[in-house]
Amino acid sequence: MDFDIVIVGGSFAGQSAALQLGRARRRVLLIDSGKPRNRFARTSHGFLGQDGQPPSAIMATAAGQLARYETVEQREGQAVDAVAAEQGFRISLADGNEAAAGRIILATGVRDHLPQLPGLEERWGISVLHCPYCHGYELNQRPVGVLASSELAMHHALLVPDWGPTTLFTHNAFTPTPEQEAALAARGTKIERTPVVELLGKSPALEAVRLADGRTVGVAGLFIAPRTEPASDLAERLGCAFGDGPSGPFIIADRMQQTSVPGVFAAGDAASAMANATAAAAEVMAAAGAHHSLIRH
Ligand SMILES: Cc1cc2nc3c(=O)[nH]c(=O)nc-3n(C[C@H](O)[C@H](O)[C@H](O)COP(=O)(O)OP(=O)(O)OC[C@H]3O[C@@H](n4cnc5c(N)ncnc54)[C@H](O)[C@@H]3O)c2cc1C
């Protein structure tokens, strides 16, 4: 066996698991393909002790600290397959190498599917946002919009007024009921029913959205709720069961982050219905779960 545990994904969740296992002096391979979900944002917020740091700086600090643990090997690369093998798993890497391990932790994150609108993708993570707690403060209480893709936009439309005067663009995605209209009015949220056709301003800043009838509405930020999907197909290849979250599928795991496949653990966004960096990094239970299962084996 080359490693006790292979961790696939070396961002908040994967590095956090590697730290715990390195401190347990276990042989760990941490493999990462370098595409964390928040790589589009210039700064990361709300993560204790690291507020306002670029996401890459947080990762680099953690990688430097992990390098002190001699049983942890950090490797850039992509895991392309994983199969059950004698007493564990065999993981295939894109560079042709293989690694044998007793346990796997999947910390592979999710991928966001953005609405298709001119000017939207280039502003993702800067002025087009999904999480007001992460980036709403930096909008400095200027007018903001919520672009609906389903009735779930009600959640944003009721929450976001705490960060700035809010317009809900229903965008033909749903029609608020009279009760919902009253709730929105109570929060001061305006409703705009004409679809949005374009985002305007010196990108990546946002100044306004253009509507289908030619009018423009000034907004400094636009909140969306993208559909998510697993960033890697490894969980599916291994046969892990998935649940259906409000934004997309996630790997089902128990309190110790054990998935439906014995020996495969999952952490972070990949295994959460709703997540952020703090929650992903806090999932040290995947490390504890994998470690305990090696001891009890
Ligand atoms: C635009 C944006 C801004 C955000 N800002 C904030 C913020 O300010 N504060 C906050 O708390 N949260 C923020 N979030 C949420 C935060 O990014 C995620 O909750 C967090 O990154 C989840 O960490 P993770 O380790 O689970 O997954 P990720 O950070 O997505 O990392 C997964 C890692 O696994 C790697 N990987 C995937 N598949 C493979 C494979 N097969 N082989 C090898 N490596 C693989 C990827 O390359 C990636 O590095 C933001 C999200 C977005 C989209």
The ligand as a Gaussian input file, in Angstrom:
#p B3LYP/6-31G(d) Opt

LIG

0 1
 C      -17.283000      33.131000      -6.850000
 C      -17.286000      32.489000      -5.493000
 C      -16.827000      33.177000      -4.397000
 C      -16.849000      32.589000      -3.135000
 N      -16.442000      33.315000      -2.066000
 C      -16.476000      32.759000      -0.835000
 C      -16.082000      33.522000       0.296000
 O      -15.696000      34.698000       0.197000
 N      -16.175000      32.931000       1.523000
 C      -16.621000      31.638000       1.673000
 O      -16.684000      31.149000       2.799000
 N      -16.973000      30.886000       0.608000
 C      -16.909000      31.420000      -0.635000
 N      -17.279000      30.676000      -1.719000
 C      -17.599000      29.254000      -1.519000
 C      -16.262000      28.456000      -1.468000
 O      -15.533000      28.703000      -2.645000
 C      -16.506000      26.964000      -1.333000
 O      -17.441000      26.691000      -0.294000
 C      -15.179000      26.262000      -1.017000
 O      -14.237000      26.556000      -2.024000
 C      -15.389000      24.764000      -0.911000
 O      -14.165000      24.169000      -0.634000
 P      -13.894000      22.671000      -1.124000
 O      -12.519000      22.347000      -0.632000
 O      -15.004000      21.788000      -0.740000
 O      -13.934000      22.734000      -2.732000
 P      -13.119000      23.634000      -3.740000
 O      -12.570000      24.843000      -3.078000
 O      -13.981000      23.842000      -4.932000
 O      -11.867000      22.742000      -4.136000
 C      -11.979000      21.501000      -4.796000
 C      -10.591000      21.171000      -5.313000
 O      -10.597000      19.834000      -5.828000
 C       -9.862000      19.814000      -7.037000
 N      -10.318000      18.656000      -7.818000
 C      -11.565000      18.383000      -8.272000
 N      -11.578000      17.201000      -8.917000
 C      -10.306000      16.732000      -8.861000
 C       -9.666000      15.550000      -9.365000
 N      -10.364000      14.610000     -10.031000
 N       -8.343000      15.379000      -9.147000
 C       -7.629000      16.325000      -8.451000
 N       -8.171000      17.448000      -7.953000
 C       -9.493000      17.637000      -8.153000
 C      -10.181000      21.163000      -7.696000
 O       -9.210000      21.531000      -8.647000
 C      -10.191000      22.090000      -6.472000
 O       -8.902000      22.632000      -6.224000
 C      -17.301000      31.249000      -2.986000
 C      -17.748000      30.540000      -4.104000
 C      -17.747000      31.140000      -5.351000
 C      -18.270000      30.378000      -6.528000

